[in-house]
Amino acid sequence: MMSVGLGELLILFGVCAITLVPIALVLLLVRGTNRQTKMGINLEPPKACPRCGEPLPMIRAPKSFKQAMWGGWTCSKCNTELDKWGRVIS
Ligand SMILES: [Zn+2]
């Protein structure tokens, strides 16, 4: 009969959590990329504003905290806000 103390259970639980958290994060990123949510990674950024055709700058200068966190552009010509997938944010 094996006896497991509460300390061992806690350590076991901790090890599981440390292992599962990065896996969960990677899954979230992959899912976000497939579904084009803000959690995804866009390797092919949009080249021009979908509303006026103004070329978007290669080097992104975030105009807000949200853009710094999740990517996206504000068109310098028509002020349209785009997400990182090049979609217009209304
Ligand atoms: Zn524009």
PDB file of the backbone (N, CA, C, O) and the ligand in Angstrom, with CONECT records:
HET     ZN  A 101       1
ATOM      1  N   MET A   1       0.857  -1.202   0.000  1.00  0.00           N
ATOM      2  CA  MET A   1       0.000   0.000   0.000  1.00  0.00           C
ATOM      3  C   MET A   1       0.886   1.242   0.000  1.00  0.00           C
ATOM      4  O   MET A   1       1.735   1.411   0.875  1.00  0.00           O
ATOM      5  N   MET A   2       0.684   2.088  -0.966  1.00  0.00           N
ATOM      6  CA  MET A   2       1.494   3.302  -1.091  1.00  0.00           C
ATOM      7  C   MET A   2       0.807   4.433  -0.324  1.00  0.00           C
ATOM      8  O   MET A   2      -0.407   4.617  -0.404  1.00  0.00           O
ATOM      9  N   SER A   3       1.595   5.158   0.399  1.00  0.00           N
ATOM     10  CA  SER A   3       0.986   6.288   1.105  1.00  0.00           C
ATOM     11  C   SER A   3       1.533   7.591   0.536  1.00  0.00           C
ATOM     12  O   SER A   3       2.745   7.781   0.426  1.00  0.00           O
ATOM     13  N   VAL A   4       0.631   8.467   0.184  1.00  0.00           N
ATOM     14  CA  VAL A   4       1.019   9.766  -0.397  1.00  0.00           C
ATOM     15  C   VAL A   4       0.555  10.866   0.532  1.00  0.00           C
ATOM     16  O   VAL A   4      -0.621  10.958   0.884  1.00  0.00           O
ATOM     17  N   GLY A   5       1.500  11.694   0.918  1.00  0.00           N
ATOM     18  CA  GLY A   5       1.153  12.795   1.808  1.00  0.00           C
ATOM     19  C   GLY A   5       0.618  13.984   1.034  1.00  0.00           C
ATOM     20  O   GLY A   5       0.698  14.027  -0.194  1.00  0.00           O
ATOM     21  N   LEU A   6       0.087  14.920   1.739  1.00  0.00           N
ATOM     22  CA  LEU A   6      -0.472  16.123   1.116  1.00  0.00           C
ATOM     23  C   LEU A   6       0.624  16.920   0.394  1.00  0.00           C
ATOM     24  O   LEU A   6       0.390  17.481  -0.676  1.00  0.00           O
ATOM     25  N   GLY A   7       1.825  16.961   0.995  1.00  0.00           N
ATOM     26  CA  GLY A   7       2.952  17.668   0.382  1.00  0.00           C
ATOM     27  C   GLY A   7       3.301  17.105  -0.978  1.00  0.00           C
ATOM     28  O   GLY A   7       3.538  17.844  -1.933  1.00  0.00           O
ATOM     29  N   GLU A   8       3.329  15.755  -1.051  1.00  0.00           N
ATOM     30  CA  GLU A   8       3.645  15.125  -2.335  1.00  0.00           C
ATOM     31  C   GLU A   8       2.571  15.437  -3.368  1.00  0.00           C
ATOM     32  O   GLU A   8       2.879  15.699  -4.531  1.00  0.00           O
ATOM     33  N   LEU A   9       1.321  15.409  -2.947  1.00  0.00           N
ATOM     34  CA  LEU A   9       0.216  15.727  -3.865  1.00  0.00           C
ATOM     35  C   LEU A   9       0.353  17.150  -4.396  1.00  0.00           C
ATOM     36  O   LEU A   9       0.153  17.414  -5.582  1.00  0.00           O
ATOM     37  N   LEU A  10       0.702  18.062  -3.481  1.00  0.00           N
ATOM     38  CA  LEU A  10       0.844  19.461  -3.891  1.00  0.00           C
ATOM     39  C   LEU A  10       1.977  19.616  -4.898  1.00  0.00           C
ATOM     40  O   LEU A  10       1.842  20.332  -5.890  1.00  0.00           O
ATOM     41  N   ILE A  11       3.114  18.928  -4.631  1.00  0.00           N
ATOM     42  CA  ILE A  11       4.252  19.003  -5.552  1.00  0.00           C
ATOM     43  C   ILE A  11       3.856  18.434  -6.911  1.00  0.00           C
ATOM     44  O   ILE A  11       4.168  19.008  -7.954  1.00  0.00           O
ATOM     45  N   LEU A  12       3.161  17.292  -6.880  1.00  0.00           N
ATOM     46  CA  LEU A  12       2.705  16.646  -8.108  1.00  0.00           C
ATOM     47  C   LEU A  12       1.799  17.591  -8.901  1.00  0.00           C
ATOM     48  O   LEU A  12       1.930  17.731 -10.117  1.00  0.00           O
ATOM     49  N   PHE A  13       0.881  18.231  -8.183  1.00  0.00           N
ATOM     50  CA  PHE A  13      -0.047  19.162  -8.804  1.00  0.00           C
ATOM     51  C   PHE A  13       0.731  20.339  -9.409  1.00  0.00           C
ATOM     52  O   PHE A  13       0.437  20.788 -10.516  1.00  0.00           O
ATOM     53  N   GLY A  14       1.723  20.825  -8.664  1.00  0.00           N
ATOM     54  CA  GLY A  14       2.551  21.930  -9.149  1.00  0.00           C
ATOM     55  C   GLY A  14       3.298  21.560 -10.411  1.00  0.00           C
ATOM     56  O   GLY A  14       3.350  22.344 -11.358  1.00  0.00           O
ATOM     57  N   VAL A  15       3.879  20.366 -10.432  1.00  0.00           N
ATOM     58  CA  VAL A  15       4.623  19.906 -11.615  1.00  0.00           C
ATOM     59  C   VAL A  15       3.682  19.823 -12.809  1.00  0.00           C
ATOM     60  O   VAL A  15       4.035  20.247 -13.910  1.00  0.00           O
ATOM     61  N   CYS A  16       2.483  19.278 -12.597  1.00  0.00           N
ATOM     62  CA  CYS A  16       1.497  19.178 -13.674  1.00  0.00           C
ATOM     63  C   CYS A  16       1.152  20.570 -14.205  1.00  0.00           C
ATOM     64  O   CYS A  16       1.083  20.778 -15.416  1.00  0.00           O
ATOM     65  N   ALA A  17       0.937  21.515 -13.297  1.00  0.00           N
ATOM     66  CA  ALA A  17       0.562  22.867 -13.707  1.00  0.00           C
ATOM     67  C   ALA A  17       1.682  23.501 -14.520  1.00  0.00           C
ATOM     68  O   ALA A  17       1.426  24.129 -15.547  1.00  0.00           O
ATOM     69  N   ILE A  18       2.927  23.340 -14.064  1.00  0.00           N
ATOM     70  CA  ILE A  18       4.074  23.936 -14.768  1.00  0.00           C
ATOM     71  C   ILE A  18       4.219  23.328 -16.156  1.00  0.00           C
ATOM     72  O   ILE A  18       4.613  24.014 -17.099  1.00  0.00           O
ATOM     73  N   THR A  19       3.899  22.030 -16.285  1.00  0.00           N
ATOM     74  CA  THR A  19       4.001  21.374 -17.584  1.00  0.00           C
ATOM     75  C   THR A  19       2.855  21.780 -18.500  1.00  0.00           C
ATOM     76  O   THR A  19       3.038  21.972 -19.702  1.00  0.00           O
ATOM     77  N   LEU A  20       1.660  21.907 -17.906  1.00  0.00           N
ATOM     78  CA  LEU A  20       0.479  22.131 -18.740  1.00  0.00           C
ATOM     79  C   LEU A  20       0.334  23.582 -19.208  1.00  0.00           C
ATOM     80  O   LEU A  20      -0.211  23.836 -20.282  1.00  0.00           O
ATOM     81  N   VAL A  21       0.822  24.541 -18.399  1.00  0.00           N
ATOM     82  CA  VAL A  21       0.616  25.950 -18.752  1.00  0.00           C
ATOM     83  C   VAL A  21       1.251  26.306 -20.098  1.00  0.00           C
ATOM     84  O   VAL A  21       0.570  26.903 -20.932  1.00  0.00           O
ATOM     85  N   PRO A  22       2.522  25.970 -20.353  1.00  0.00           N
ATOM     86  CA  PRO A  22       3.090  26.301 -21.670  1.00  0.00           C
ATOM     87  C   PRO A  22       2.376  25.590 -22.805  1.00  0.00           C
ATOM     88  O   PRO A  22       2.205  26.161 -23.882  1.00  0.00           O
ATOM     89  N   ILE A  23       1.955  24.340 -22.579  1.00  0.00           N
ATOM     90  CA  ILE A  23       1.225  23.606 -23.623  1.00  0.00           C
ATOM     91  C   ILE A  23      -0.085  24.320 -23.921  1.00  0.00           C
ATOM     92  O   ILE A  23      -0.462  24.483 -25.081  1.00  0.00           O
ATOM     93  N   ALA A  24      -0.775  24.743 -22.866  1.00  0.00           N
ATOM     94  CA  ALA A  24      -2.039  25.451 -23.046  1.00  0.00           C
ATOM     95  C   ALA A  24      -1.820  26.757 -23.807  1.00  0.00           C
ATOM     96  O   ALA A  24      -2.626  27.120 -24.664  1.00  0.00           O
ATOM     97  N   LEU A  25      -0.725  27.468 -23.496  1.00  0.00           N
ATOM     98  CA  LEU A  25      -0.438  28.733 -24.172  1.00  0.00           C
ATOM     99  C   LEU A  25      -0.169  28.504 -25.658  1.00  0.00           C
ATOM    100  O   LEU A  25      -0.656  29.253 -26.504  1.00  0.00           O
ATOM    101  N   VAL A  26       0.615  27.456 -25.975  1.00  0.00           N
ATOM    102  CA  VAL A  26       0.909  27.155 -27.376  1.00  0.00           C
ATOM    103  C   VAL A  26      -0.372  26.804 -28.115  1.00  0.00           C
ATOM    104  O   VAL A  26      -0.598  27.256 -29.237  1.00  0.00           O
ATOM    105  N   LEU A  27      -1.226  25.976 -27.463  1.00  0.00           N
ATOM    106  CA  LEU A  27      -2.498  25.604 -28.088  1.00  0.00           C
ATOM    107  C   LEU A  27      -3.349  26.839 -28.364  1.00  0.00           C
ATOM    108  O   LEU A  27      -3.991  26.949 -29.409  1.00  0.00           O
ATOM    109  N   LEU A  28      -3.343  27.776 -27.395  1.00  0.00           N
ATOM    110  CA  LEU A  28      -4.112  29.007 -27.532  1.00  0.00           C
ATOM    111  C   LEU A  28      -3.603  29.832 -28.714  1.00  0.00           C
ATOM    112  O   LEU A  28      -4.392  30.401 -29.469  1.00  0.00           O
ATOM    113  N   LEU A  29      -2.264  29.892 -28.869  1.00  0.00           N
ATOM    114  CA  LEU A  29      -1.666  30.649 -29.972  1.00  0.00           C
ATOM    115  C   LEU A  29      -2.007  30.010 -31.310  1.00  0.00           C
ATOM    116  O   LEU A  29      -2.351  30.700 -32.269  1.00  0.00           O
ATOM    117  N   VAL A  30      -1.907  28.665 -31.368  1.00  0.00           N
ATOM    118  CA  VAL A  30      -2.203  27.972 -32.627  1.00  0.00           C
ATOM    119  C   VAL A  30      -3.667  28.161 -32.993  1.00  0.00           C
ATOM    120  O   VAL A  30      -4.001  28.435 -34.145  1.00  0.00           O
ATOM    121  N   ARG A  31      -4.549  28.009 -31.980  1.00  0.00           N
ATOM    122  CA  ARG A  31      -5.978  28.189 -32.230  1.00  0.00           C
ATOM    123  C   ARG A  31      -6.275  29.616 -32.660  1.00  0.00           C
ATOM    124  O   ARG A  31      -7.068  29.849 -33.573  1.00  0.00           O
ATOM    125  N   GLY A  32      -5.618  30.588 -31.980  1.00  0.00           N
ATOM    126  CA  GLY A  32      -5.814  31.987 -32.322  1.00  0.00           C
ATOM    127  C   GLY A  32      -5.358  32.296 -33.732  1.00  0.00           C
ATOM    128  O   GLY A  32      -5.977  33.095 -34.433  1.00  0.00           O
ATOM    129  N   THR A  33      -4.253  31.648 -34.155  1.00  0.00           N
ATOM    130  CA  THR A  33      -3.758  31.870 -35.510  1.00  0.00           C
ATOM    131  C   THR A  33      -4.736  31.311 -36.526  1.00  0.00           C
ATOM    132  O   THR A  33      -5.000  31.944 -37.548  1.00  0.00           O
ATOM    133  N   ASN A  34      -5.278  30.123 -36.254  1.00  0.00           N
ATOM    134  CA  ASN A  34      -6.229  29.517 -37.181  1.00  0.00           C
ATOM    135  C   ASN A  34      -7.512  30.323 -37.270  1.00  0.00           C
ATOM    136  O   ASN A  34      -8.071  30.512 -38.350  1.00  0.00           O
ATOM    137  N   ARG A  35      -7.973  30.800 -36.109  1.00  0.00           N
ATOM    138  CA  ARG A  35      -9.259  31.515 -36.099  1.00  0.00           C
ATOM    139  C   ARG A  35      -9.085  33.005 -36.259  1.00  0.00           C
ATOM    140  O   ARG A  35     -10.069  33.744 -36.279  1.00  0.00           O
ATOM    141  N   GLN A  36      -7.842  33.464 -36.373  1.00  0.00           N
ATOM    142  CA  GLN A  36      -7.524  34.886 -36.536  1.00  0.00           C
ATOM    143  C   GLN A  36      -8.100  35.720 -35.400  1.00  0.00           C
ATOM    144  O   GLN A  36      -8.777  36.722 -35.630  1.00  0.00           O
ATOM    145  N   THR A  37      -7.823  35.298 -34.183  1.00  0.00           N
ATOM    146  CA  THR A  37      -8.169  36.123 -33.030  1.00  0.00           C
ATOM    147  C   THR A  37      -6.932  36.911 -32.622  1.00  0.00           C
ATOM    148  O   THR A  37      -5.869  36.779 -33.229  1.00  0.00           O
ATOM    149  N   LYS A  38      -7.085  37.739 -31.578  1.00  0.00           N
ATOM    150  CA  LYS A  38      -5.950  38.554 -31.170  1.00  0.00           C
ATOM    151  C   LYS A  38      -4.828  37.715 -30.573  1.00  0.00           C
ATOM    152  O   LYS A  38      -3.704  38.196 -30.430  1.00  0.00           O
ATOM    153  N   MET A  39      -5.123  36.467 -30.225  1.00  0.00           N
ATOM    154  CA  MET A  39      -4.089  35.606 -29.673  1.00  0.00           C
ATOM    155  C   MET A  39      -3.198  34.993 -30.756  1.00  0.00           C
ATOM    156  O   MET A  39      -2.166  34.402 -30.438  1.00  0.00           O
ATOM    157  N   GLY A  40      -3.570  35.119 -31.998  1.00  0.00           N
ATOM    158  CA  GLY A  40      -2.833  34.461 -33.071  1.00  0.00           C
ATOM    159  C   GLY A  40      -1.585  35.227 -33.476  1.00  0.00           C
ATOM    160  O   GLY A  40      -1.359  36.359 -33.048  1.00  0.00           O
ATOM    161  N   ILE A  41      -0.783  34.584 -34.310  1.00  0.00           N
ATOM    162  CA  ILE A  41       0.411  35.230 -34.851  1.00  0.00           C
ATOM    163  C   ILE A  41       0.225  35.351 -36.359  1.00  0.00           C
ATOM    164  O   ILE A  41       0.046  34.347 -37.049  1.00  0.00           O
ATOM    165  N   ASN A  42       0.267  36.559 -36.861  1.00  0.00           N
ATOM    166  CA  ASN A  42       0.107  36.773 -38.295  1.00  0.00           C
ATOM    167  C   ASN A  42       1.476  36.933 -38.934  1.00  0.00           C
ATOM    168  O   ASN A  42       2.151  37.942 -38.730  1.00  0.00           O
ATOM    169  N   LEU A  43       1.881  35.935 -39.705  1.00  0.00           N
ATOM    170  CA  LEU A  43       3.189  35.986 -40.355  1.00  0.00           C
ATOM    171  C   LEU A  43       3.133  36.724 -41.684  1.00  0.00           C
ATOM    172  O   LEU A  43       4.174  37.057 -42.251  1.00  0.00           O
ATOM    173  N   GLU A  44       1.929  36.984 -42.187  1.00  0.00           N
ATOM    174  CA  GLU A  44       1.788  37.733 -43.429  1.00  0.00           C
ATOM    175  C   GLU A  44       0.938  38.973 -43.173  1.00  0.00           C
ATOM    176  O   GLU A  44      -0.260  38.975 -43.456  1.00  0.00           O
ATOM    177  N   PRO A  45       1.549  40.018 -42.644  1.00  0.00           N
ATOM    178  CA  PRO A  45       0.777  41.218 -42.317  1.00  0.00           C
ATOM    179  C   PRO A  45       0.219  41.882 -43.569  1.00  0.00           C
ATOM    180  O   PRO A  45       0.794  41.758 -44.651  1.00  0.00           O
ATOM    181  N   PRO A  46      -0.896  42.584 -43.423  1.00  0.00           N
ATOM    182  CA  PRO A  46      -1.496  43.279 -44.569  1.00  0.00           C
ATOM    183  C   PRO A  46      -0.567  44.363 -45.087  1.00  0.00           C
ATOM    184  O   PRO A  46       0.213  44.934 -44.325  1.00  0.00           O
ATOM    185  N   LYS A  47      -0.651  44.653 -46.401  1.00  0.00           N
ATOM    186  CA  LYS A  47       0.271  45.609 -47.003  1.00  0.00           C
ATOM    187  C   LYS A  47      -0.350  46.982 -47.195  1.00  0.00           C
ATOM    188  O   LYS A  47       0.358  47.984 -47.304  1.00  0.00           O
ATOM    189  N   ALA A  48      -1.671  47.024 -47.234  1.00  0.00           N
ATOM    190  CA  ALA A  48      -2.317  48.307 -47.493  1.00  0.00           C
ATOM    191  C   ALA A  48      -3.621  48.395 -46.730  1.00  0.00           C
ATOM    192  O   ALA A  48      -4.208  47.383 -46.346  1.00  0.00           O
ATOM    193  N   CYS A  49      -4.064  49.626 -46.516  1.00  0.00           N
ATOM    194  CA  CYS A  49      -5.337  49.862 -45.847  1.00  0.00           C
ATOM    195  C   CYS A  49      -6.478  49.364 -46.729  1.00  0.00           C
ATOM    196  O   CYS A  49      -6.549  49.747 -47.897  1.00  0.00           O
ATOM    197  N   PRO A  50      -7.375  48.522 -46.207  1.00  0.00           N
ATOM    198  CA  PRO A  50      -8.466  47.988 -47.037  1.00  0.00           C
ATOM    199  C   PRO A  50      -9.478  49.045 -47.426  1.00  0.00           C
ATOM    200  O   PRO A  50     -10.253  48.825 -48.357  1.00  0.00           O
ATOM    201  N   ARG A  51      -9.503  50.188 -46.749  1.00  0.00           N
ATOM    202  CA  ARG A  51     -10.509  51.206 -47.019  1.00  0.00           C
ATOM    203  C   ARG A  51     -10.037  52.184 -48.087  1.00  0.00           C
ATOM    204  O   ARG A  51     -10.793  52.528 -48.995  1.00  0.00           O
ATOM    205  N   CYS A  52      -8.775  52.637 -47.978  1.00  0.00           N
ATOM    206  CA  CYS A  52      -8.324  53.663 -48.927  1.00  0.00           C
ATOM    207  C   CYS A  52      -7.109  53.226 -49.742  1.00  0.00           C
ATOM    208  O   CYS A  52      -6.698  53.941 -50.656  1.00  0.00           O
ATOM    209  N   GLY A  53      -6.531  52.079 -49.436  1.00  0.00           N
ATOM    210  CA  GLY A  53      -5.420  51.580 -50.227  1.00  0.00           C
ATOM    211  C   GLY A  53      -4.074  52.173 -49.867  1.00  0.00           C
ATOM    212  O   GLY A  53      -3.071  51.880 -50.517  1.00  0.00           O
ATOM    213  N   GLU A  54      -4.042  53.000 -48.841  1.00  0.00           N
ATOM    214  CA  GLU A  54      -2.785  53.584 -48.396  1.00  0.00           C
ATOM    215  C   GLU A  54      -1.844  52.474 -47.896  1.00  0.00           C
ATOM    216  O   GLU A  54      -2.256  51.650 -47.078  1.00  0.00           O
ATOM    217  N   PRO A  55      -0.591  52.438 -48.372  1.00  0.00           N
ATOM    218  CA  PRO A  55       0.324  51.397 -47.895  1.00  0.00           C
ATOM    219  C   PRO A  55       0.581  51.533 -46.388  1.00  0.00           C
ATOM    220  O   PRO A  55       0.764  52.635 -45.871  1.00  0.00           O
ATOM    221  N   LEU A  56       0.590  50.399 -45.709  1.00  0.00           N
ATOM    222  CA  LEU A  56       0.844  50.415 -44.270  1.00  0.00           C
ATOM    223  C   LEU A  56       2.357  50.396 -44.037  1.00  0.00           C
ATOM    224  O   LEU A  56       3.096  49.758 -44.786  1.00  0.00           O
ATOM    225  N   PRO A  57       2.808  51.092 -43.003  1.00  0.00           N
ATOM    226  CA  PRO A  57       4.251  51.136 -42.747  1.00  0.00           C
ATOM    227  C   PRO A  57       4.792  49.759 -42.395  1.00  0.00           C
ATOM    228  O   PRO A  57       4.124  48.977 -41.719  1.00  0.00           O
ATOM    229  N   MET A  58       6.015  49.460 -42.858  1.00  0.00           N
ATOM    230  CA  MET A  58       6.646  48.187 -42.547  1.00  0.00           C
ATOM    231  C   MET A  58       6.912  48.083 -41.047  1.00  0.00           C
ATOM    232  O   MET A  58       6.685  47.046 -40.425  1.00  0.00           O
ATOM    233  N   ILE A  59       7.395  49.179 -40.494  1.00  0.00           N
ATOM    234  CA  ILE A  59       7.673  49.184 -39.059  1.00  0.00           C
ATOM    235  C   ILE A  59       6.468  49.785 -38.362  1.00  0.00           C
ATOM    236  O   ILE A  59       6.098  50.936 -38.591  1.00  0.00           O
ATOM    237  N   ARG A  60       5.874  48.982 -37.515  1.00  0.00           N
ATOM    238  CA  ARG A  60       4.626  49.345 -36.891  1.00  0.00           C
ATOM    239  C   ARG A  60       4.873  50.242 -35.681  1.00  0.00           C
ATOM    240  O   ARG A  60       5.624  49.876 -34.776  1.00  0.00           O
ATOM    241  N   ALA A  61       4.260  51.382 -35.666  1.00  0.00           N
ATOM    242  CA  ALA A  61       4.339  52.261 -34.497  1.00  0.00           C
ATOM    243  C   ALA A  61       2.990  52.232 -33.811  1.00  0.00           C
ATOM    244  O   ALA A  61       2.040  52.844 -34.301  1.00  0.00           O
ATOM    245  N   PRO A  62       2.879  51.539 -32.693  1.00  0.00           N
ATOM    246  CA  PRO A  62       1.579  51.425 -32.025  1.00  0.00           C
ATOM    247  C   PRO A  62       1.056  52.770 -31.576  1.00  0.00           C
ATOM    248  O   PRO A  62       1.794  53.576 -31.009  1.00  0.00           O
ATOM    249  N   LYS A  63      -0.231  53.014 -31.832  1.00  0.00           N
ATOM    250  CA  LYS A  63      -0.846  54.285 -31.470  1.00  0.00           C
ATOM    251  C   LYS A  63      -1.589  54.185 -30.152  1.00  0.00           C
ATOM    252  O   LYS A  63      -2.027  55.196 -29.603  1.00  0.00           O
ATOM    253  N   SER A  64      -1.733  52.970 -29.640  1.00  0.00           N
ATOM    254  CA  SER A  64      -2.448  52.803 -28.376  1.00  0.00           C
ATOM    255  C   SER A  64      -1.871  51.595 -27.652  1.00  0.00           C
ATOM    256  O   SER A  64      -1.121  50.804 -28.223  1.00  0.00           O
ATOM    257  N   PHE A  65      -2.238  51.475 -26.389  1.00  0.00           N
ATOM    258  CA  PHE A  65      -1.795  50.326 -25.593  1.00  0.00           C
ATOM    259  C   PHE A  65      -2.263  49.018 -26.216  1.00  0.00           C
ATOM    260  O   PHE A  65      -1.536  48.025 -26.238  1.00  0.00           O
ATOM    261  N   LYS A  66      -3.494  49.039 -26.723  1.00  0.00           N
ATOM    262  CA  LYS A  66      -4.068  47.846 -27.344  1.00  0.00           C
ATOM    263  C   LYS A  66      -3.232  47.407 -28.548  1.00  0.00           C
ATOM    264  O   LYS A  66      -2.964  46.220 -28.735  1.00  0.00           O
ATOM    265  N   GLN A  67      -2.821  48.398 -29.371  1.00  0.00           N
ATOM    266  CA  GLN A  67      -2.017  48.054 -30.544  1.00  0.00           C
ATOM    267  C   GLN A  67      -0.641  47.528 -30.135  1.00  0.00           C
ATOM    268  O   GLN A  67      -0.095  46.633 -30.780  1.00  0.00           O
ATOM    269  N   ALA A  68      -0.086  48.090 -29.060  1.00  0.00           N
ATOM    270  CA  ALA A  68       1.200  47.605 -28.578  1.00  0.00           C
ATOM    271  C   ALA A  68       1.082  46.167 -28.083  1.00  0.00           C
ATOM    272  O   ALA A  68       1.993  45.356 -28.254  1.00  0.00           O
ATOM    273  N   MET A  69      -0.069  45.869 -27.462  1.00  0.00           N
ATOM    274  CA  MET A  69      -0.271  44.530 -26.915  1.00  0.00           C
ATOM    275  C   MET A  69      -0.612  43.513 -27.992  1.00  0.00           C
ATOM    276  O   MET A  69      -0.046  42.420 -28.012  1.00  0.00           O
ATOM    277  N   TRP A  70      -1.522  43.855 -28.880  1.00  0.00           N
ATOM    278  CA  TRP A  70      -2.112  42.848 -29.769  1.00  0.00           C
ATOM    279  C   TRP A  70      -1.818  43.107 -31.244  1.00  0.00           C
ATOM    280  O   TRP A  70      -2.257  42.334 -32.096  1.00  0.00           O
ATOM    281  N   GLY A  71      -1.089  44.168 -31.567  1.00  0.00           N
ATOM    282  CA  GLY A  71      -0.810  44.459 -32.961  1.00  0.00           C
ATOM    283  C   GLY A  71      -1.921  45.263 -33.591  1.00  0.00           C
ATOM    284  O   GLY A  71      -2.946  45.532 -32.963  1.00  0.00           O
ATOM    285  N   GLY A  72      -1.712  45.642 -34.834  1.00  0.00           N
ATOM    286  CA  GLY A  72      -2.718  46.423 -35.529  1.00  0.00           C
ATOM    287  C   GLY A  72      -2.147  47.753 -35.985  1.00  0.00           C
ATOM    288  O   GLY A  72      -1.047  48.140 -35.588  1.00  0.00           O
ATOM    289  N   TRP A  73      -2.899  48.445 -36.818  1.00  0.00           N
ATOM    290  CA  TRP A  73      -2.450  49.708 -37.376  1.00  0.00           C
ATOM    291  C   TRP A  73      -3.549  50.750 -37.298  1.00  0.00           C
ATOM    292  O   TRP A  73      -4.729  50.422 -37.174  1.00  0.00           O
ATOM    293  N   THR A  74      -3.154  51.986 -37.370  1.00  0.00           N
ATOM    294  CA  THR A  74      -4.096  53.060 -37.637  1.00  0.00           C
ATOM    295  C   THR A  74      -3.629  53.699 -38.939  1.00  0.00           C
ATOM    296  O   THR A  74      -2.502  54.186 -39.030  1.00  0.00           O
ATOM    297  N   CYS A  75      -4.501  53.695 -39.948  1.00  0.00           N
ATOM    298  CA  CYS A  75      -4.134  54.230 -41.254  1.00  0.00           C
ATOM    299  C   CYS A  75      -3.802  55.714 -41.135  1.00  0.00           C
ATOM    300  O   CYS A  75      -4.554  56.481 -40.534  1.00  0.00           O
ATOM    301  N   SER A  76      -2.664  56.112 -41.716  1.00  0.00           N
ATOM    302  CA  SER A  76      -2.245  57.505 -41.591  1.00  0.00           C
ATOM    303  C   SER A  76      -3.070  58.416 -42.490  1.00  0.00           C
ATOM    304  O   SER A  76      -3.075  59.631 -42.296  1.00  0.00           O
ATOM    305  N   LYS A  77      -3.766  57.847 -43.469  1.00  0.00           N
ATOM    306  CA  LYS A  77      -4.528  58.660 -44.410  1.00  0.00           C
ATOM    307  C   LYS A  77      -5.985  58.823 -43.979  1.00  0.00           C
ATOM    308  O   LYS A  77      -6.505  59.938 -43.946  1.00  0.00           O
ATOM    309  N   CYS A  78      -6.644  57.702 -43.648  1.00  0.00           N
ATOM    310  CA  CYS A  78      -8.069  57.804 -43.342  1.00  0.00           C
ATOM    311  C   CYS A  78      -8.383  57.469 -41.893  1.00  0.00           C
ATOM    312  O   CYS A  78      -9.550  57.435 -41.503  1.00  0.00           O
ATOM    313  N   ASN A  79      -7.338  57.218 -41.080  1.00  0.00           N
ATOM    314  CA  ASN A  79      -7.512  56.963 -39.641  1.00  0.00           C
ATOM    315  C   ASN A  79      -8.313  55.712 -39.329  1.00  0.00           C
ATOM    316  O   ASN A  79      -8.826  55.562 -38.220  1.00  0.00           O
ATOM    317  N   THR A  80      -8.424  54.811 -40.299  1.00  0.00           N
ATOM    318  CA  THR A  80      -9.104  53.547 -40.038  1.00  0.00           C
ATOM    319  C   THR A  80      -8.226  52.691 -39.136  1.00  0.00           C
ATOM    320  O   THR A  80      -7.022  52.559 -39.357  1.00  0.00           O
ATOM    321  N   GLU A  81      -8.850  52.114 -38.120  1.00  0.00           N
ATOM    322  CA  GLU A  81      -8.111  51.225 -37.234  1.00  0.00           C
ATOM    323  C   GLU A  81      -8.199  49.795 -37.758  1.00  0.00           C
ATOM    324  O   GLU A  81      -9.287  49.294 -38.043  1.00  0.00           O
ATOM    325  N   LEU A  82      -7.058  49.152 -37.880  1.00  0.00           N
ATOM    326  CA  LEU A  82      -7.029  47.765 -38.364  1.00  0.00           C
ATOM    327  C   LEU A  82      -6.473  46.865 -37.272  1.00  0.00           C
ATOM    328  O   LEU A  82      -5.624  47.277 -36.482  1.00  0.00           O
ATOM    329  N   ASP A  83      -6.963  45.631 -37.239  1.00  0.00           N
ATOM    330  CA  ASP A  83      -6.344  44.685 -36.317  1.00  0.00           C
ATOM    331  C   ASP A  83      -5.141  44.055 -37.026  1.00  0.00           C
ATOM    332  O   ASP A  83      -4.830  44.397 -38.166  1.00  0.00           O
ATOM    333  N   LYS A  84      -4.472  43.130 -36.331  1.00  0.00           N
ATOM    334  CA  LYS A  84      -3.249  42.567 -36.895  1.00  0.00           C
ATOM    335  C   LYS A  84      -3.502  41.725 -38.140  1.00  0.00           C
ATOM    336  O   LYS A  84      -2.569  41.412 -38.879  1.00  0.00           O
ATOM    337  N   TRP A  85      -4.763  41.356 -38.377  1.00  0.00           N
ATOM    338  CA  TRP A  85      -5.105  40.565 -39.553  1.00  0.00           C
ATOM    339  C   TRP A  85      -5.515  41.473 -40.707  1.00  0.00           C
ATOM    340  O   TRP A  85      -5.884  40.984 -41.775  1.00  0.00           O
ATOM    341  N   GLY A  86      -5.455  42.790 -40.508  1.00  0.00           N
ATOM    342  CA  GLY A  86      -5.788  43.718 -41.567  1.00  0.00           C
ATOM    343  C   GLY A  86      -7.281  43.943 -41.694  1.00  0.00           C
ATOM    344  O   GLY A  86      -7.749  44.452 -42.713  1.00  0.00           O
ATOM    345  N   ARG A  87      -8.040  43.567 -40.662  1.00  0.00           N
ATOM    346  CA  ARG A  87      -9.475  43.785 -40.710  1.00  0.00           C
ATOM    347  C   ARG A  87      -9.822  45.112 -40.046  1.00  0.00           C
ATOM    348  O   ARG A  87      -9.183  45.512 -39.073  1.00  0.00           O
ATOM    349  N   VAL A  88     -10.832  45.788 -40.572  1.00  0.00           N
ATOM    350  CA  VAL A  88     -11.239  47.076 -40.038  1.00  0.00           C
ATOM    351  C   VAL A  88     -11.912  46.873 -38.691  1.00  0.00           C
ATOM    352  O   VAL A  88     -12.818  46.050 -38.558  1.00  0.00           O
ATOM    353  N   ILE A  89     -11.466  47.626 -37.696  1.00  0.00           N
ATOM    354  CA  ILE A  89     -12.120  47.618 -36.387  1.00  0.00           C
ATOM    355  C   ILE A  89     -13.092  48.772 -36.364  1.00  0.00           C
ATOM    356  O   ILE A  89     -12.686  49.928 -36.477  1.00  0.00           O
ATOM    357  N   SER A  90     -14.380  48.475 -36.219  1.00  0.00           N
ATOM    358  CA  SER A  90     -15.355  49.569 -36.232  1.00  0.00           C
ATOM    359  C   SER A  90     -15.494  50.167 -34.855  1.00  0.00           C
ATOM    360  O   SER A  90     -16.270  51.103 -34.663  1.00  0.00           O
TER     361      SER A  90
HETATM  362 ZN    ZN A 101      -6.786  54.134 -44.977  1.00  0.00          ZN2+
END
